[in-house]
Amino acid sequence: MADGLTGRVAESTGAQPARSGLVVPALTGGPRAGLCTDCGLSRVEDGKACGRACQFIAPDYEKLESRVHGRAADPAQGDEMFFGVTVFSDRAALSRPADGAQWTGITTALAEQLLRRGKVSAVLTVAPDAFDRWKPVPVLVTDADAMPLVRGMRMGWAPTLALLKPAAEAGHRRIALIGIPCQVHALRAIEAELGFERIYVIGTPCSDNTTTENFHQFLKLVDPEPDAVTYLEFRADYRVEMRYDDGRKPRTVPFLKLPLSKLPADFFPMTCKTCVDYTNRLADVTVGYMAGGGAQWVVARNARGAEMLADLGPALERGPLTDKGKRQGAVRGFLANTARAAGGLPLRAMPDWARPIVAFLQPRIGPRGLEFARARVEMKAIETVLHLRRAFPARIKNMVPAHVWRLVAPYGLHPTDAERKSGQP
């Protein structure tokens, strides 16, 4: 395994102990003011890049989908209105789950195969901070044997796109990115300007991020031994699963029993409350959990995405997705709660005695599989419109794309004349 660790991470993190196989370039600068998730573009020399590329200014998904996938999503074709351009969509898992992976390790396995087959020479992703397992540190992985070092979930922001410049300066011509939607949108918007021969994009769904510091506060509320927690996952069966460093039996907590009322109103930042792309529509392949029904969910969006999944061969077990329950009641309840919350976390009017009953019923009669995924996508679209109307009404016209208005229309949310772009129905 090559020893490729050089430089240091951003000033807020400090110098990192060497970890073989990872390159940690020096990063400078910081996030911009306002709606910014610090994707990394504000840290590069071209200060105008953010204005051209930011998802929170004037996203054009139809244009970028056509450029990346060869066509825009067709609302009349399958579930593309909800999930974006789809070549195929499956329930999936690695036949031999990878140690330390969040699920079975599909995301890092895809990137590892790109390195092993020589299709790329570097992967832009995040590794855990040497002093805090939950804090993400942007890294370039240039050795396939180092991919296990970046397995697992991180919580917080990392300026991953700031690695584009050091990757180019190091002579990498073919690269891969493992990124969340706001990072992927920014990359796609400037991709043609970067000069790389080929870029593979492995996307993960994302909606509700927070700072690493806030996440530690959440862990203290949800578990009596927060420092022992090594794994936390919001599952499609309406439960949060936690695993521990001493190997004890994993613990699960129903969503309805989470201490959301004890979190500050700004626990989730406005960027996440107004995200217009839950399913990473501009990635070549999206790997998530929502429709997986206990496994993962893979969405190949173009030939590159299909190619990456094919490269895993028989190691990737795939099967049909499930589709059960009805989402409309849950989504309408979310709409009402979010509207009442007036900018904070969604209120829950349910009495305490009813919570165990509903927590028991949700995974049995609530939306599951694809219907669960549709529900979450609609909820995020509703949240976006309501929070923008409250906090940034002038931004709605340019920031809310057509696919979001289509998602919220069945629930009585429509653009006003002031919110409607020219030519928009």
N, C-alpha and C positions, 0 to 999 in steps of 0.2 A: 504494500500500500504506500503510495507516494506521500511524502511529508510536504504538504502544500500550504500550511497555515502561515500567513504573513500579515503584517500590518496590525491594525486594531479597529474595533468597531466604533460607532458614534461616541462622542464624548460622554454622553450620559451613561454609557455602559462601562467604559474603561477598558484597559487591556485584558485580553482573554488568554488563558493558558492554551498552549498548543494542542490542537486535536488533529491527528494525522488524517490527511486526505481532504481537508477543507481549506479553502482560501477565504480569508476574511479581510476584504479590502478596507482601507481607511475611508470613512464617510464624513462629510462635513455638512453644515447647514441644518435645516430643520423644516417642519411643516409650515405651510402658509396659514395665514389667518382665515377664519371663517370655516366653511365646509371643506375640510381637508382630512384625508386619512393617511397622509404622509406616505403615498405610494412610492416616493423616491424621485419623481421628476423635478420637484422643487429644489433638489439637492445637486442637480447637474448644472453645467455652465449656461445652458440655454434657458434663461428665465422665462421665455415666452412659451415654453412647451406646455406648461399647465393650462394656459388659456386655450390651446388647441386641443388638448387631450383629456381634460378632466371630466369625469362622469357627472360631476355636480355643477357643471356650467351649462352645456348645451349638447347632451349626448345625441348621436344620430345612429341608432342601432340598425335601422334598415340599410343605411349606406355601408356601415362596417360589416354587417352580416353578409351583404352581397359581395363585398371585397374579400372577406375571409372564407366564406362557405360556398360562394358561387351563387347564392340567392338569399333573399330575406325570408324570415319565418312566415309561413302561410297559416293564418288563423283558422282556415278551413281544413287544414291537414292534420289529422290526429290530434295530438296534444301540443302542437307547436305554439298555440296561443299562450300556453302556460310556461312551457319549458324551452322554447326557442327551436332553431333549426335542428332536426334530428334525422340522422341516417338510420340508426337503430338505437334501442334503449333496452337494457337488460338488468336483471338482478344478478349480482356477481359476487364472487369471493375467491380468494386464492386457495387452492387445494391444501396448501401447507401455510397456515397463517405465519406471518413474520413476527419474530419476537420484538416487542416494543412498539408495534404498530398500533394506530388508533382503532382500526378495524382488523382487516387481514393484511394490509400493506399494499393495496393495489396502486395507490398514487406513487409511492416511492419505487415500486417494482417497475412501473412504466418508465420512469426516468432512468432507473438502473439499466434497463434493456437498451435504451437509447445510447447510453455510454458504452455498454459492452459491445454493441453492434457497430460502433463508430459513427453513428448517425449524428451525434453531437459530441463536442469536446468539453462542454461545460453546462451545468444545470444551475440556474438561479433559483434559490429557495431560501428557507430559514432553518437554522439549527437552534437548539436550546442554549440559552446563555449558560456559561460555565458555572454561574453562581445562583441561577434561578431557572429551574426546569421549565417554567411556564413562559418565560420571556423569550420572544423571537429575536434572533440575530441573523441578518442577511449574510448569506454565504454563497460562494461559487464552489460547486462540487465538480471536480475534474477526474475523479477516480471512482469507478462503479463500486468498488469495495467500500467506499466511504458513505454510500447512501444509507446504510443502517443508522448512521449518526444523526440523520435528520428525521427519523420516524417519529410519529406521535403528534399530538396537538399542542400548539402554542396559543397563548391568548394575549392579544395586544397587537399593536401595529409595528410593522417593520418596513423600512423604505427599500424594498427589494429591487425596484427599478433603478435605484442609484447604482446597482451593479452593472448596468448596461455599459457604462463607460469603461470601467476597469476590465470588463470582459473583452471589449473591442480592443483596448490597448494591449491586452495580453495575447492578442492574435487569434482569438476564438472567432470563427466564421459561422459555425453552426451551433446553436444553443437551444436549450429548453428552459421554460419558465414553469414553476409550480406557483400558481397565484390565485388570489381571491378576485372577485369581479371588478372592483374599482381599479386594481392593478392591471388586470387584463384589458379593460377598456382603454386605459391610458397607453398601454403598449401598442394595441391595435391602431390607435389613432395616429401614432408616429412611426409605426413599423417600417413603412416605405422609406423613411428618412434615415434609418439606422445603418444600412449598408451590410447587414448580415446576409449570408447566403440563404439560410433557412432557420426558421424559429418554430419549434414545437411548443404548444401551450397546453399544459395539463391544469385544468381548473377545478377548484372546489367551490361548492355553494357557500354563501356567507350572507348573514343579515345582521346579526346582533353581536358585534364585537365590543370590546371595552378595553380600558387600559389594563396592563398587567397588575398594577397596584389595586385597581378596583376588583379584579378577579380574585386576588388574595382575600379581600374583604368578603366576597361572596363565599369563598371556601370556608371561612371562619363561621359563617352563618349556617352553612349547610352540613358541616361535618365537625364533630368534636375534636378531631385530630387532623386539622387541615394540612399540616406539614408532612403527614404520612401519605397523602393522596398523590398518586402518580398518574392517574388517568381519570378523566371526566368526560362523559359523552351524553348529549341529549338524544335519546333514542326515539324511533318511530312508534314505540309502544307506550308513549306518554310517560316515560320514566327517565330519570337521570341515573346513570351508572357511574360508580366510583370504585377504583381499585387502589391497592395500597402497597407500599414498599416492603412490607413484611410478609406478603403473600397470603394474607387473610382472605376470607371469602368476600367477593365484591358486594357492595351495598347498592341498593337502588332506592330512589325517592320519587314518588309520583310528582308530575309537574304541578298538580294542584296543591301539593304540600310544600312547595318551595317558598322560602321566606321573601317573596318579591316585595311585600309591603314594607320591609325593613331596608330596602335599597334606596339610595337617593334618586331623585327624579332624573338626574343627569347621568345615571349609571351607564345607560346606553347613550352614546353621543348622537347629536342630531344627524350626522352623516349616516349612521346606521338606521335611524328611524326614517330616513328619506331615501334609502337605497332603491334604485329602480331595476336592479338586476340580481335576483336571488340565485338564479341557476347558472350563472356564468355563461351567458349566451354566446360570447365571443371566443371561448376556449375551443381548441380542437376536440378535446374530450373532457367531459365533466364527470367527476367521481364524487359521489355524495352518499347520503344515507336515506333521504326523505321517502323515496318510493321503494326502498330495499326490503322492507318488511323483515328486519332482523339481519339482513345481509347488506351489501353495498349496492349502489345504483350507478350504472355507467351509461352515459349518453355520448355516443359518437356523433359528431356534428359535421364531419367532412372526411375526406380520404385520409388525412393525416391522423385523425382520431381513430378511425378504423384500423389503420396501419399499426398504431401503437398497441391497441388491444390485441390484434392478431399476433404481434411479436411475443406476447406472453404464452401463446400456444395452449397446451393442455393444463398448464399451471393455473390458468384462469377458468374457473367453473362458472358458466353462465346459464341462466334459465329465464323463463317468462316472469314478468312482474304480476303482482296481485292487484286487485282493484275492488275494494269492499267499503260498504258504508256510504253515508251521505254527508257532505261537507257543509251544506248551506246554513244549517242551524248554528253550527260552531262558528262559521265565518260571520254571520249576522251578530252573534253574541260578542265576537271580538270587535266588530265595528262599533257597537254600542258602548262597550267598555273603553275603547280607545278614545271615542268622542268625549266621554265623561271625564277621562283622565286629565284633560286640558294640558297635555304636554308631558305628563309624567308617565310612569309605567301603567299599563292597563289595569283598571280597577277590577276587583273581583267581589261582586255583591253576594256571592254564595255563602250561606251560613256554615260555620265550622262543622256542624253535625252532618252536613250533606257532602262534604268534600271526600271522605272515604268511600262513600257510595259511588260518586261520580268517577273517582279515581279507579274504582274497580270496573265500572262499566265502559269507560273510554276505550281501553285497548280491545274491548270485546264487541262493542257496537258502534264505536266512533269511526270516522274515516280512516282507512288503512291503505297501505300500498300507494298506488297512483292517486287515489282520492285524498290521502293524507298530504301528498306533495302538492296537489292542486290547491288544497285548503291553505297550506303555508304560503304559497305564491300569491294567492288572493289576499291573504292577511297582510303580507308585506306591501302589496300595492295599495291597499286601503290605508295602511299606516303612513305610507309616503304622502298620499294626497292630503290626509288630515293634518299631518304635522307641517307640511309646507304651507298649507292654507293658514295655519296659526302663526308660524314663525317667519316664513319667507314667501309671502303671497306673490311678490313680484317675480319670483324665480319659476313659478309653476309653468308659465307659458313656454319657456325654453328647456326646462329641466325634466318635465314629465313626458316621456315618449308615448307614441300611439298605443303600444302594446299594454302599457299600464292603464290607460283609460279604458281599453277594451276589457281588462280584468275587473275593474271596479264598477263598470256600467250595470251589471245585473243587481248590484246592491244600492242603486239609486245615486251613485256619484258620477256626475258628468261635468265636463269643463264649462265654466261660464264664458261669456264672450271675451272677458279679459284674460282668461286662462287658455284660450284656444289659439293655436298657431294659424297663420294664414293658410287657407286651403284645407284645414282640418274640419271634418264634419262635426 
